[in-house]
Amino acid sequence: MSTTGGRIAPNGHAWLEAVYWVYKYGPYSSELSHGPKKFGDTTLRLARAIAHLTECRPSVAVLVGWLKLSTRTVQYHLAMLREAGLLTYRSKGTRVRGVGGRASEFERTIPPAFDDAAGLRTGPSDTLIRSVRGFSPDRIPLLKELHAAARPRRQKRTKTANRRPAQDTSRRPSCTPMVGSTSSSSTAGDTSSPSESKLASGQHNSTAPKKTNRRTLNQTGRRYQLAAELTQQIGWLGRAAVPRIAWIVRHVADAGWTAAEVIAVVGLQAPARRVHRPSGFLARRLTGAHLLYDTAAKRAQIVDHWRDARHAERDRHTDWQQDDCRRPVSPAVARDVAAAFAQLQQPAAAPQEGRELAVGDDGLVDLEQLTREEVIDLRAAALKDPALVRATVHACGEAYARRLYTSALVNHVQNLTRLGRTIVHRWSPA
């Protein structure tokens, strides 16, 4: 403010007059190497928004939301207003940690060139730097023009706004209030009967909402519909762009294929372990498919075959989907698994009578009572059957299980559980 040559505008209307003068008559031209060079309609829109601010602290983000402009555009026009002498910094914006940023505060100023062009005589002022003391009579037409341009514009009312809303007949006061009641309206509402002419002609206004008839999809809409269904039903296609998939399935979509038929054709070949480019993978699987399966009967047969194969695969893996166990691929490992399960199914020997162990206040057996041989046997059994470790952790807690079976064994079992695999060791009774 100490370096400006202009004066502070007394109000937003007077400031808009100066902005409009620069827009229409001012010799201003931006010195920046990029962006707009002169004032335009966007500059006037921005100035009108700033003129209505009580505190001239126009945040760029707020102006972007009000005017629906880009951030760069708002920054360009704010810089033009500062270069023309219409905005002057009072305080720069700050960023306070934990509090947030604060926008820069400006003063709406009027440059001396406007006062000279409008014939205004100014004098010193304590609050406005300079204030208007008089004007030249020969510049009255210019002042009237600027005053009319800065006047707030009223929006034209539409035809629908002139229509009065329909009054609710149930709230109209009755002409003949009921005797013995202080209310002037009937509690039953409007009970007037329709005219005889309407009853005779059979006219009746239905209150049921009308059904909206959707338009039939054209060729492009059908492609996009099929692409959207495929991205929702195929897992590895979920992040693909729908327009790209619509272009890939254009031939099958034009032939009237459904999403199930496309999925069946894609699933005929062996599934890929990893799909790097979903759109390219789908295009490769559908190459020439619309020519090979050109009838609805062929496509229905492919869908039935694909569904039967899925059911058979599900039946084969039903027994192996329990307890997070997968079927081993190697034949040698499969034989070890079969032998281990056969040994587990053998009847166990009669348990020997053991000694009674004292139980603490927490309901757990004190491990100090176990002998060295018993601890070794328990750890050997846990190494053969990881389910013992999981059961101990679930019943007695992880700390108790680590004391009994060692931390290394507990960590090993937890890693196996996270991997979803069970390793069976070959062992024989001692």
N, C-alpha and C positions, 0 to 999 in steps of 0.2 A: 504493500500500500504506500510506502514511503517513496517509491520510485515511479508511481503512475502519474500520468499527466491529465487523466480524466477526473470526473467527479462521480460520487456515488449516486446511483439512481434513487429517487425518493420512494418509488414503488415499482412493481413489476410492469405496469402499463406504460409508464414513461420509458422504462428500459426497452420494451418491445418496440416503441417508436424508433429508438436509435437502431435497433437490430434491423427493422424493416428499411430504414434509410440506407444502411450499409448494403442490404440485399439488393435494393433497386438503383441507388444513385452512388453508392460509395465506390471509391477507387481501389478497394482492397483486393489484393491478389496474394494467394498463399505462396510462401517462399519454400515450402517443403518440396522435396524431390518426388514424393509419391502422395497419393490421395487427391481429393478434390482441390481445385484452385480457387473457386469462388463460392459465395453463399448460394444455397439452393433451397428447394422445398424441405429437404431433410433438416437443414440448418434451422429453418423456421419452426419445424415441429419440435426440435430439441430445445430451442429458445422458449417456446410456449410452455414446455414442461418445466423448465428451470424457473420461469417467471412466477409460477404458482407455488414455489417452495417457500415455506416460512423461513427456514434456515437454509441459506444457499450452500448446501453441502451435497452436490449431486454425485451420488455413487454411480460408477459405471454399470455395475450389475443391476441396480434399480432402474436406471434409464434403459438398459437393454430389455428388461422385463416390461416396462411401460410402452416403449415405442416399437417393440418387436424388431429390433435391429441387431446387427452383429456387434461384437465388442470393438472390433477394429473401426467400424463406421462411427460409433459413438466417440471413440478416442480422437478420430480425425476431426470431427466437427467441434469438439471441445477445444482442441488446439487452435482451430480457426477463430473461435470466439475470443480466445486469449490473445492471439496475434492482432486481432482487430481492436483490442483495447476494451472489449465489452465484458470481459471477466478478468478479475485480478485476484491473485492469491491473498488470502488473509492468514491462513495457516496450512502447512503441508500435512498430508495424511500420515498417520503413524500406524505401527504394528506393535501391539503390546502382547507379550506372551501371557497366555491364560485369559486375556480379556478379549482379544480379537482386533482386527483392523478398524481404523476410523478414516473415513473419506476426507479428502481435502476440503477446506472451507473457502468459498469465493465471495467476492463482493460484485454485485452487478454495477458496472461502471459505464459511464457515457463519455466517449472520447471528445476532445476539443473540436475535432473536425465537424462533428454533428452540430455543435452549438454555433459554429461559424456559418454552416450551410443553412441552418434553420433561423438564423438571425436572433439568437437568444443572448441576452446580456446576463452575465453571471457575476457574483461577488463572493467574497470569502464566507465560509460557514464552518462552525465547529464540528458538526456531525456529518455533513455531506461534502467536506472539502471546499466545494463551491455550490452555491444555490442560484436559481434563476431569479433575476431582478426585473427583467423586462424582455420585450420582443419587438421585432420590426414589423410594421403593418403590412409591408409588401410581401412578407413570407407567410401570411395567414393561409393562403390556399395550400401551401406545402404542409403546414402544421395540421390542417383539417384532413388532408389525405393520410398523413401518418397516424393521426388519431383514429381514423376509421379503419385503417389496416390493422392496428393493434387491438381494436375492440374485440372482445371474445365473440366467437361465432356461435350462433344458435343452430342446433341441429334441426333439420326439417322433420316434422312429425309424419309418420307413415299413415296410410289410410286406416290400417287396423287400430292405430292408437286413438283415432277419433271416435271409434265405436264404443259405446258404453257397454259395460258388461251386463249380461242378462241377469236380472234380479231373481233371486230365489223366491218362488211363489209361496213356499212354506213359511217364509218369514214376513210376509205381508200382513199388516194388521187387518183384522176383520172389520167390516163395516158395522156389523151388529154384534157387539160383544155379548158373551153368554151372561145370563142373569146370575148374580151371586158370585161372580168371579172378578178379581181385580185386574186380570190380564186382558189386554185388548186383542190377543191372538188366540186362535183355536188350537188346542193341544193335538188335534188330529191332523193338522196341516190342511192342505188344499184338497178337499174331497169333491171337487166339481166333476160332473159326469161329462163325457164327450157328447158332441151334438148328434142329433138324429141322422143328419146327412152323412156323417162319417161312419156311423154304425151301419147305415143302409148300404153304403158303397163298399164296405169291407176294408176300409183303410185302417192300418194298424202300424204304429211305429215300434219296431223291435228294439229292445235295449241291448240285445246281444252284440258284442263287437264283431265287426266285419273281418273275415279272414283275408289276410294279405296274400295275394298270389305272387309267389316268387317267380322271377323270370327263369327260363330254361338256360342252362349254362351253354355258352358257345364253345368253340373248339379250344380257345386259349384258356377259358375258365375250367374246362374239363381237365386239361393238362395240369393246371395248378392244383386242382382238387386232388387228383391222383398223387401228385408230388407231396402234398401236405399229409395225406394218409400214410404214405410210405415212410416219411421222416418220423411219424409218430409210432409206427408199428415195428420198424427195423431199428435195432439198438445202435448198430455202428453207423447208421445214417442220420442220427438225431441232430448232429451239429452241422449238417450240410445245408447249403443255401437252397431254399425252395425254388427260386427261379432257375437255378442251374439244373436241379433235378427235373423240373418241368420240361426243360429242353431235352434232357436225356430220354425221358419216357414219352416223348411226343408221338412216336410211331405207335406204341402200344396203347396210348390214351386215345388216339384217333381211331384205333381199331375196336374200342369199346372194352378194353381189359379192365378188370377190377384189381384192387390192391392184393387180394388173396392170390389171384392168378400170377401177378408179378412176383410175389414172395415165393410161390411154389416153383417158378422157373429159376429164380435166383438160387433157391435151395437145392436144386437137383444135383449140382456139382458139389464136390467136397468143400466144406466151409474153410475159409482162410483163418489162420491163427491171428493175424494182425492185418488190419485194413489201414493203409497209409493215406490213400486218397479215396474216400467213399464214393465220390461222383464217378471217378474213373473206373473203380471196381464195379459199380452198378452198370456203367455203360458197356464194359467188357462182357458181363453176364447176359445182357439183353441184346447183344449184337445178333441181328437176324432172327430174333425170337418171334417177331410179328409175322414173318414169312413162314416160319416152321409150324407154328400153332395158329393157323389162320381161321379156324372155326371154333365156335363155342364148345362143341363136343370134345375136341382135342384138349382145350384148356381145362374143361371140367375133369377129364381123365387125369391130367397132370396134377390137378389140385387134390384129387382123391388119392393118387399114388403118394404125393408128398405128405398128406395127413396120415396115411397108413404107416409110412416110414417113421414119422414122428412118434406115433403111438407105440410102434415096436421098439424104438430107441428108448422111450420112456419106461417101457416094461422091463427092458434089459437092465436099466440102471436104477430101478426102484429099490432093489435090495442093497445097492451100494451107496445110496444117498442118505443113509442113516448114520448118525454119529460122526458126520464130517469125514467119512472114509471113502476113498476113491479106489476103483478097480486097478490093480497093478498092470502095467503094460508088459513087463518082462515075464516070460513063462517061468523062469526060475523063481522069481519073487512070488508068482502066483502059487507055485508048489509049496513054498515056505509058508505062505498065508494059509493054504488049505491044511497043511500039517499042524500049524499052530492052533487053528480053530478046532481041528479034530482032537488035539490034546486037551483043549479047554473043555470040550464036551464030555470027556471021560469022567466017570463017577469019582469023586474025591474020596480019599481015605478018611476013615473015621477020626475025628479030631481027638487029640489026646487031652486028657484033663490037665488044665493049666492052673497056675496059682492065681489067687485073687490079688489085684493091684488096687492100691488106695487112690481115691479120686479127690482132687483138690476142691477149693471153693468155686473155681470157675467151671467145674464139671469135666475137667480134662485130667487124664492120667499123667502123673509126674514121670517124666522121662528118666529121672535118676534111678527109678526102681528097676528099669530094664537092664539085663545083663549085656555084656559085649556081644555074645553070640546071638541074642535076640535082635539087637539092633542091626547086626550084619545080615541076618535072615530077612528082616523087614526091608532093608535097602536093596537086597538082591531081588526080592519079590516085586518091589516098586520098579526096579530096572526092567524086569520082564513085563510088567503090566502097568503102564503109565496111568491107568484109571485109578489105581490106589492113591497116587499123588494128588490127582484132581479131587478125589473124594475127601482126602484129608484136608486139603485147602478149603474145600467147601464147608466141611463140618467143623473143623478146629481152627481154621485161620491159616494165613500164609506163614506167619512167624513160627507157629507150632510145626508146620510141615517142613520148614527149612531146618529147624533143629533136629527133626527126626530123620529126614532123608538127605540132608545137605543142600546148600543153595545151588550147587551145580546141577544136581538132578532136577530140582524144581524149575530152574531156568530152562533146562533142556525140554521138559514136558510142556512148559508154557510156549516155547518156540514152536514145538510140534503142533500145539493147538492153534496157534496163529496161522501156521502154514496150511492147516486143514488136512494134514496127512498123518498117517499112523505107520510107524516103522516097526515091523515085527522081527525080533531077533530069534535065531534058531537056538534052542536050548533043550537040554535033556535033564531029567531029574537026577540029582546026585545019588 
